[in-house]
């Protein structure tokens, strides 16, 4: 999908690649004051938990960088 968006001419993309499913399990049992405040991070974590799979942006990060390489697209690493 990222390659499709790049071919359509997007100028920037945000990926939430900074967490794993193991980190989510630890966060769920922590005493955080607030939950996730990032919409993209929330969507990514919900997908991970529902599918019992690790972060697709993290596991495919090299491929994402390759798809964006030389395409004049800004890559932003979203925080969660």
N, C-alpha and C positions, 0 to 999 in steps of 0.2 A: 504494500500500500504506500509506503514511503517513496519507493521508486516511482510509482504512478503520480504521486503529488509533485515530486521533483520534475517529472516530465511535463506536468501541467504548468510549471513556472512559479511554484511557491518561492518566497524569498527567505523564509525562516521556518524553523521547526523546533519544538520543545519536546525533549524526551525525559522521562523520569526513570533514569537508569541507576539511581543511587541506593537501591535497597533490594534485598533478597527476601524470599519467603520465610527464611529462618529469622530475619530481622523483624518481619511482621509479627511472627509468633511471640517474640520477646516484647515487642511494643504493645501487643494486645493485653499482656499481663503486667504492664508497668503502671506506675502511678502518675502518668502524664496529666498535666492540667488540661490540655486541649488535645483533641484528636488531630488528624491530618487536616491541614488548612488549604492544601493545594487540590484544586479540582482534578487536574491531570494525574497527580499522585494518588488521589482517592480512587479514580477510575482504574488506574493500573493495579492498585492493591486489591480492589474488589475483584477484578478479573483473575488475579493470581490466586486469591482465596477460593473463588468459585470453581476454578479449574485445577486447583492443587498443583500449580506449576510455578516455576520461578519467573522472575521478571523478564519478559521477552525483549525489552529494550537493553537490559544488561547482557543477556545471553547472546544477543545479536548486535552488540555495539560495534564490533569491527565491520560487520556488513553494512550497518547504517552509515558509518564514517566513509566507507568505500562508495556507497551510493551517492553521498553528498560531495565527495571529493571532486574538485574542479567544476562544480556546478553553480558557484556563487550563491550558496544557500547558507544562512547563518544557523549554526547548531547551538541551541541553548540547553543547558542541563538544568532541568527543573528540580527544585527542591521539594521535599515532601515534609 
